[in-house]
Amino acid sequence: MYSLIPRDFFDLDKIFNEENPQLPELFSIKLNEPALDVYETDKEVVAELNAPGFDPDKIEATIEDQCLRVRGTMEKEKETKKREYWRKEIRHGSFERLVRLPCPVDEKKIKASYKKGVLTITMPKIIKPAEKTVKIKVEEKE
């Protein structure tokens, strides 16, 4: 009997091997968490988090052990009338996102802004000076 799905369609060994650095992040995303993009430029690492409807005062961002942690809460408005929903998709409550940064950042110069429901965290990279190579002269001893 022949399979309709090619044998190498899902090579689970490639996904679950120890050499896959993104494996923990593949399973860290939950459907009710805000989407998070992290990218880097020559001078900085930038994180953008979709958080529409959140009060910026109720969002907390921290850096610890080269990881960015963003937490937020949205309180549900108290209903005065009983409602019979046909559909309810607006979420309330809290979220927490944790992502490892690709390189060390200068924690003293981090800036965050919130505009049109998007939290942008700009983290300047710590630029290390180029390593200096020193040639050592080898002398022959008799």
ABEGO torsion letter per residue (X at the ends): XBBABBAAABBAAAAABAABAAAAAAAABBAABBBBBBBBBAABBBBBBBBBGBBAAABBBBBBGGBBBBBBBBBBBBBABBBBBABBABBBEBBBBBBBBABBBBAAABBBBBBGGBBBBBBBBBBBBBBBBBBBBBBBBX
